[in-house]
Amino acid sequence: MTSAFNAGSAVVLLTTFPDSIAAHLAKNQLDAADVPCFLSNEHRPYGPVSGGVRLYVREQDVAAAQELLQPHHSPMHALPEQPDGLEETAPRCPRCHHHEVVCRHTPQPSDNLFTKLRLWLLAPEAPQCHCFNCGHEFELAE
C-alpha cells in the first residue's frame, strides 16, 4: 500500500476482473488520474475461479474511480462544421468539438475485437464515430 492509504481511510473493493491484464489497465487509468488504488489476488491461478483480480480504492474515491472506469455513452451526436458556406461538412466531436474524428459503418482490419463485433452484430444505422482528441465515441446524426 502507498502512503495515500493511512489508518483513517477505509479501503473498499471497487470491482473484480477475470484477468490481471484488465485489472492493470484499470489500475493504470486510476493511477493516471491520481486516484490511489491497489490490486490483490493477481497472482493466483485459475483467474475467476479464485475470485478474480480485485481492485481496491479509498472509500472517498469510489465515485471518482467509478466515473473514470465507466465507458461514457451519451446521447450526443456530432456537430457538423459550418465552414464559410461549403457544402461538405466535417464532423466534430460533441464533447470537445475537435475535428480529428473518424466515422464508419463497417469495421476495419486494425479495429479491436470489441469494435468489430459491435459493428458486425449490432449493424448500426448511423455511422459510429471516434474522437482522437478526447477518445469519445458517438453516433453521427444524419
C-alpha positions in Angstrom: 0.0 0.0 0.0 1.0 3.6 -0.6 1.1 6.4 1.9 -2.3 7.6 0.5 -3.8 4.7 2.4 -3.5 5.8 6.0 -5.2 4.5 9.1 -8.0 7.0 8.8 -9.2 6.0 5.3 -11.4 3.0 4.8 -10.4 0.8 1.9 -13.2 -0.8 -0.2 -13.4 -3.3 -3.1 -14.2 -1.3 -6.2 -14.5 -4.2 -8.7 -13.0 -7.5 -9.8 -11.5 -8.6 -13.1 -11.2 -12.0 -14.7 -7.5 -11.5 -15.5 -4.6 -9.4 -14.4 -4.3 -7.6 -17.7 -7.8 -6.0 -17.5 -7.1 -5.2 -13.8 -3.8 -3.5 -14.6 -5.4 -1.4 -17.3 -8.0 -0.1 -14.9 -5.3 0.4 -12.2 -3.2 2.4 -14.7 -6.2 4.5 -15.6 -6.8 5.4 -11.9 -3.1 6.0 -11.2 -3.0 8.4 -14.2 -5.9 10.3 -12.5 -4.1 10.3 -9.1 -6.7 8.0 -7.5 -4.9 5.8 -5.0 -5.6 2.1 -5.6 -4.1 -1.3 -5.4 -4.7 -4.9 -6.7 -4.9 -8.2 -4.8 -5.3 -11.8 -5.9 -3.5 -11.1 -9.1 -1.0 -14.0 -9.0 -3.5 -16.7 -8.1 -4.0 -19.4 -10.8 -7.4 -20.0 -12.3 -8.5 -16.4 -12.5 -12.2 -16.0 -11.9 -12.5 -19.4 -10.1 -10.3 -17.9 -7.3 -12.3 -14.8 -7.1 -10.7 -12.8 -9.8 -8.2 -9.9 -9.5 -9.5 -7.3 -7.1 -9.2 -3.6 -7.3 -9.4 -1.5 -4.1 -9.7 2.2 -3.6 -10.3 4.5 -0.6 -13.9 4.9 0.3 -13.9 8.6 -0.5 -12.5 7.9 -4.0 -15.2 5.3 -5.0 -17.4 7.8 -7.0 -14.4 9.3 -8.9 -13.0 5.8 -9.7 -16.3 4.6 -11.0 -16.7 7.6 -13.2 -13.2 7.1 -14.6 -13.7 3.4 -15.3 -17.2 3.6 -16.7 -17.4 4.0 -20.5 -19.1 7.2 -21.5 -22.2 6.5 -23.6 -24.0 9.8 -24.1 -26.9 10.6 -26.5 -24.8 13.4 -28.0 -24.3 13.5 -31.7 -21.6 15.0 -33.9 -21.8 18.7 -34.7 -21.2 19.4 -38.3 -18.7 22.1 -39.0 -20.0 25.1 -41.0 -17.0 26.5 -42.9 -17.9 29.6 -44.9 -20.7 28.2 -47.0 -19.0 25.0 -48.1 -21.5 22.1 -48.7 -19.0 19.4 -47.5 -19.0 19.4 -43.7 -16.6 17.5 -41.5 -18.0 16.1 -38.2 -16.8 17.5 -34.9 -16.8 15.7 -31.5 -19.8 16.8 -29.4 -17.7 16.6 -26.2 -14.6 18.6 -27.1 -15.6 20.0 -30.6 -12.3 18.7 -32.1 -12.1 17.9 -35.8 -9.9 14.7 -35.5 -12.9 12.4 -35.8 -13.3 9.2 -37.8 -16.7 7.8 -38.6 -17.7 4.5 -40.3 -20.3 1.8 -40.7 -18.1 -1.2 -41.1 -15.1 -2.4 -39.1 -11.5 -2.0 -40.3 -8.7 -4.7 -40.0 -7.0 -2.6 -37.4 -10.0 -2.5 -35.1 -10.0 -4.4 -31.8 -12.3 -7.4 -31.4 -14.9 -5.5 -29.4 -15.3 -2.8 -32.1 -15.6 -5.4 -34.9 -18.2 -7.3 -33.0 -20.2 -4.2 -32.2 -20.2 -3.0 -35.8 -20.9 -6.5 -37.3 -23.5 -7.7 -34.8 -25.3 -4.5 -34.0 -25.2 -3.2 -37.6 -25.8 0.4 -36.6 -27.8 2.6 -38.9 -25.8 5.7 -38.2 -22.0 5.8 -38.6 -20.1 5.1 -35.5 -17.5 7.8 -34.7 -14.4 8.1 -32.6 -12.7 11.3 -31.5 -8.9 11.0 -31.4 -8.6 14.1 -29.2 -10.7 13.0 -26.2 -11.5 9.4 -27.0 -15.3 9.9 -27.0 -17.3 7.5 -29.1 -20.6 8.6 -30.6 -23.1 8.2 -33.5 -23.1 10.6 -36.3 -26.5 12.3 -36.7 -27.5 12.1 -40.3 
